[in-house]
Amino acid sequence: MSFTVINTFTLLDPSGAEEFEARFLSHVEWMRAQPGFLAHQAVRSADRPEVYVNLGWWERPEDFQPVLARTTFKEHAEEFHRIVSVEADPSAGLARLDGAPGEPGDLLFVDFITVEGDTDAFVGAYRAYARAAAAVEGFVAADLAKSLFARPGGFTALTRWRTGDAARAATALPQYAALTALAGIRTAPATPVAGNRAVPAPAEV
């Protein structure tokens, strides 16, 4: 299980996308060099292009916490807050499955999930879904993380696909129907901005 930092960035001015992406790419280049950093995936919402989501995977919370105190991080954070609002959701990575290597034209979907009942049952159902989805031609990757305190009963999932047809085929699986019976799921289609997904070893699915 990895420590997963999920940040949602919303542009204060929709015309500021180019500036934000340039600053963000500089920031993640610095973050990749920090001890304990494993990988990240940043996406831009297709339905709400003013919104970006970044999932950052770390070995342990203890590796991430010192980064927040470093001068460079504080400088970058100050720059970001001039152009975006930021919502942080520290989470625990619970499931990860890799298929084919990612490519620039892949489609990504971020699922914002709320479970009001048995969260363990939901995690088990998600793992069953991920295994079934991996058998769909066009599957690339899937991740599931559970919010530690910002969203009680909240989970975030990220799936990556070669085509929209592959993603739609996965949502037609009975295992996906089992998920929707256990949780409320809001799906946001997205496009990749930057990431180095292949670094961490796969977690149990």
C-alpha positions as CSV (number, residue, x, y, z in Angstrom):
1,M,0.0,0.0,0.0
2,S,1.4,3.4,-1.0
3,F,0.7,6.9,0.3
4,T,-1.2,8.8,-2.4
5,V,-1.5,12.5,-2.5
6,I,-4.5,13.6,-4.7
7,N,-4.6,17.3,-5.6
8,T,-7.4,19.0,-7.5
9,F,-6.4,22.3,-9.1
10,T,-9.0,24.7,-10.4
11,L,-7.9,27.6,-12.5
12,L,-8.9,31.0,-11.1
13,D,-8.8,32.3,-14.7
14,P,-9.6,29.8,-17.4
15,S,-7.1,31.5,-19.7
16,G,-4.3,30.6,-17.3
17,A,-3.9,27.0,-18.4
18,E,-0.6,27.5,-20.3
19,E,1.0,29.2,-17.3
20,F,-0.3,26.7,-14.8
21,E,0.9,23.7,-16.9
22,A,4.4,25.2,-17.3
23,R,4.7,25.9,-13.6
24,F,3.3,22.4,-12.7
25,L,5.8,20.6,-15.0
26,S,8.6,22.4,-13.4
27,H,7.3,21.5,-10.0
28,V,6.9,17.8,-10.7
29,E,10.4,17.6,-12.2
30,W,11.6,18.8,-8.7
31,M,9.2,16.4,-6.9
32,R,10.5,13.4,-8.8
33,A,13.9,13.9,-7.3
34,Q,12.6,13.8,-3.7
35,P,13.3,10.7,-1.6
36,G,10.3,8.4,-1.4
37,F,8.6,9.7,-4.5
38,L,7.4,6.9,-6.7
39,A,5.3,8.2,-9.5
40,H,2.5,10.6,-10.5
41,Q,-0.2,11.1,-13.0
42,A,-1.6,14.5,-13.8
43,V,-4.8,14.8,-15.9
44,R,-7.0,17.6,-17.2
45,S,-10.8,17.2,-17.1
46,A,-12.4,17.0,-20.5
47,D,-15.8,18.2,-19.2
48,R,-14.3,21.0,-17.1
49,P,-11.0,22.1,-18.7
50,E,-10.3,24.5,-15.8
51,V,-9.9,21.5,-13.5
52,Y,-6.7,19.4,-13.2
53,V,-6.2,16.4,-10.9
54,N,-2.8,15.0,-9.9
55,L,-2.2,11.7,-8.2
56,G,1.2,11.4,-6.6
57,W,2.4,8.1,-5.2
58,W,4.9,8.0,-2.3
59,E,6.4,5.1,-0.4
60,R,5.3,6.4,3.0
61,P,3.6,9.5,4.5
62,E,6.9,10.1,6.4
63,D,8.6,10.6,3.0
64,F,6.1,13.2,1.9
65,Q,5.8,15.3,5.0
66,P,9.3,16.8,5.0
67,V,8.8,17.9,1.4
68,L,6.1,20.3,2.6
69,A,8.6,22.1,4.8
70,R,11.2,22.7,2.0
71,T,11.7,26.2,0.7
72,T,11.3,25.1,-2.9
73,F,8.0,23.5,-2.2
74,K,6.7,26.6,-0.4
75,E,7.8,28.8,-3.3
76,H,6.0,26.6,-5.8
77,A,2.9,26.5,-3.6
78,E,2.8,30.3,-3.4
79,E,3.1,30.5,-7.2
80,F,0.2,28.0,-7.6
81,H,-2.1,29.8,-5.3
82,R,-1.9,32.9,-7.5
83,I,-3.4,31.0,-10.4
84,V,-5.4,28.0,-9.0
85,S,-7.4,26.9,-6.0
86,V,-6.1,23.7,-4.5
87,E,-8.0,20.8,-2.8
88,A,-5.7,18.2,-1.2
89,D,-6.9,14.7,-0.4
90,P,-4.2,12.5,1.3
91,S,-5.1,8.9,0.6
92,A,-4.0,5.3,0.9
93,G,-3.3,3.5,-2.3
94,L,-5.3,0.2,-2.1
95,A,-5.3,-1.4,-5.6
96,R,-3.1,-1.1,-8.7
97,L,-3.1,-3.0,-12.0
98,D,-1.0,-2.4,-15.0
99,G,-1.7,-3.6,-18.5
100,A,-0.1,-2.2,-21.6
101,P,2.4,0.7,-21.4
102,G,0.8,4.1,-21.5
103,E,0.8,6.1,-24.7
104,P,0.2,9.8,-25.4
105,G,-3.2,9.3,-27.0
106,D,-4.7,7.2,-24.1
107,L,-8.0,8.2,-22.5
108,L,-8.2,8.6,-18.7
109,F,-11.1,8.6,-16.4
110,V,-11.1,9.8,-12.8
111,D,-13.9,8.3,-10.6
112,F,-14.8,10.2,-7.5
113,I,-16.5,7.6,-5.3
114,T,-18.5,7.8,-2.1
115,V,-19.3,4.6,-0.1
116,E,-21.8,4.9,2.7
117,G,-21.8,1.2,3.7
118,D,-19.1,-1.4,4.0
119,T,-15.9,0.1,2.6
120,D,-14.1,-3.3,2.8
121,A,-16.8,-4.9,0.6
122,F,-16.4,-2.0,-1.9
123,V,-12.6,-2.5,-2.0
124,G,-13.1,-6.2,-2.7
125,A,-15.6,-5.4,-5.4
126,Y,-13.3,-2.9,-7.0
127,R,-10.4,-5.4,-7.1
128,A,-12.7,-7.9,-8.8
129,Y,-13.7,-5.2,-11.3
130,A,-10.1,-4.3,-12.0
131,R,-9.2,-7.9,-12.7
132,A,-12.1,-8.2,-15.1
133,A,-11.4,-4.9,-16.8
134,A,-7.8,-5.9,-17.4
135,A,-9.1,-8.6,-19.7
136,V,-10.8,-6.0,-21.9
137,E,-8.7,-5.2,-25.0
138,G,-7.5,-1.7,-24.7
139,F,-7.0,-1.7,-20.9
140,V,-3.9,0.2,-19.8
141,A,-4.0,0.7,-16.0
142,A,-6.2,1.1,-12.9
143,D,-5.6,2.6,-9.5
144,L,-7.8,2.9,-6.4
145,A,-7.1,5.1,-3.4
146,K,-9.0,5.7,-0.2
147,S,-9.3,9.2,1.4
148,L,-7.6,9.2,4.8
149,F,-9.6,12.0,6.3
150,A,-10.7,14.7,3.8
151,R,-13.7,12.7,2.5
152,P,-15.1,10.1,4.9
153,G,-16.1,7.1,2.8
154,G,-14.4,8.7,-0.2
155,F,-12.3,6.9,-2.8
156,T,-10.6,8.0,-6.0
157,A,-10.0,5.7,-8.9
158,L,-8.0,6.4,-12.1
159,T,-8.4,4.2,-15.1
160,R,-6.5,4.4,-18.4
161,W,-7.6,3.1,-21.8
162,R,-6.5,3.0,-25.4
163,T,-10.0,3.8,-26.7
164,G,-13.4,5.0,-25.6
165,D,-14.9,1.7,-26.8
166,A,-12.7,-0.2,-24.3
167,A,-13.7,2.0,-21.4
168,R,-17.4,1.6,-22.3
169,A,-17.0,-2.2,-22.5
170,A,-15.6,-2.2,-19.0
171,T,-18.6,-0.3,-17.6
172,A,-20.8,-3.0,-19.2
173,L,-19.2,-5.7,-17.1
174,P,-21.2,-7.2,-14.3
175,Q,-18.4,-6.4,-11.9
176,Y,-18.9,-2.7,-12.6
177,A,-22.6,-3.0,-11.9
178,A,-21.6,-4.5,-8.5
179,L,-19.6,-1.4,-7.8
180,T,-22.5,1.0,-8.6
181,A,-24.6,-1.0,-6.2
182,L,-22.2,-0.3,-3.4
183,A,-21.2,3.3,-4.1
184,G,-22.0,6.6,-5.7
185,I,-19.6,7.1,-8.6
186,R,-19.0,10.4,-10.5
187,T,-16.8,9.8,-13.5
188,A,-14.8,12.6,-15.1
189,P,-13.2,11.9,-18.5
190,A,-9.7,13.4,-18.7
191,T,-6.6,13.8,-20.9
192,P,-3.1,13.1,-19.6
193,V,-0.9,16.1,-18.8
194,A,2.2,14.5,-17.4
195,G,3.2,11.3,-15.5
196,N,5.8,8.7,-14.9
197,R,3.4,5.8,-14.1
198,A,5.7,2.8,-14.7
199,V,8.0,3.4,-11.6
200,P,6.3,1.7,-8.7
201,A,5.9,-2.1,-8.3
202,P,2.3,-3.3,-8.7
203,A,0.2,-3.5,-5.5
204,E,-2.1,-6.3,-4.8
205,V,-5.3,-6.3,-6.8
